[in-house]
C-alpha cells in the first residue's frame, strides 16, 4: 500500500512554520538586547551604528524638493519667490551651482549672491557646488531641517 500526500498542492507547510519560528526568534533576540546591555553595563550593538542613529545627532540630508527655483530673465527674484512660498522653520534652501572645468570661481560667485538674497528672506541656506557638463545654478526648497523637540 502506498501513501500519497493529503494535500495535492503540497510543499509549503513546514517551510512556512520554520520561517515564522526564525522570525520570532530574531525578534525575541532583538528585543532582549537593551535589557542585556543594561544588566551587563556593556554595549553589545555596533557603536558606530548607535552613534549614527542616536537622538539629537543631525545627519546631513538633502530631502526631495518641495519647490524648485531657476533664475530666468523676466522671472521673479529669489527673494520674491521665497516670500511666495511661505516660511516654515523646517525648510532649508539648497543652492546647487554646477560648473564646467575652470568655472569654479564664477559658480561660487553666482551661488554666493543667491545665498545672500535667500538669507535676507530669513530661510536657512546651504550651498553645494559641483562639477558638471554645463554651467547652471538653481535652488531647491525642502523640508529637511530637524526641529529639536520641546522639553517636557
MOMO-V107916 format. One record per backbone hydrogen bond with DSSP energy under -0.5 kcal/mol. CO is the residue of the C=O (numbers start at 0). NH is the residue of the N-H. Records with the same first field share a line. If there is no record, write none. Layout:
CO=NH + NH
This chain:
5=7
11=15
12=16
13=17
14=18
15=19
16=20
17=21
18=22
19=23
20=24
21=25
22=26
23=27
24=28
25=29
26=30
27=31
28=32
29=32
31=35
32=36
33=37
34=38
35=39
36=40
41=43
45=49
46=50
47=51
48=52
49=53
50=53
53=56
55=57
56=58
60=62
66=140
68=138
71=74
76=80
77=81
78=82
79=83
80=84
81=84 + 85
87=90
89=143 + 144
90=123
91=93 + 141
92=94 + 125
93=95 + 139
94=96 + 127
95=97 + 137
96=129
97=135
98=131
99=102
102=106
103=107
104=108
105=109
106=110
107=111
108=112
109=113
110=114
111=115
112=116
113=117
114=118
115=119
116=120
117=120 + 122
118=121
123=92
125=94
127=96
129=98
135=97
136=70
137=95
138=68
139=93 + 141
140=65 + 66
141=91 + 143
144=146
145=147
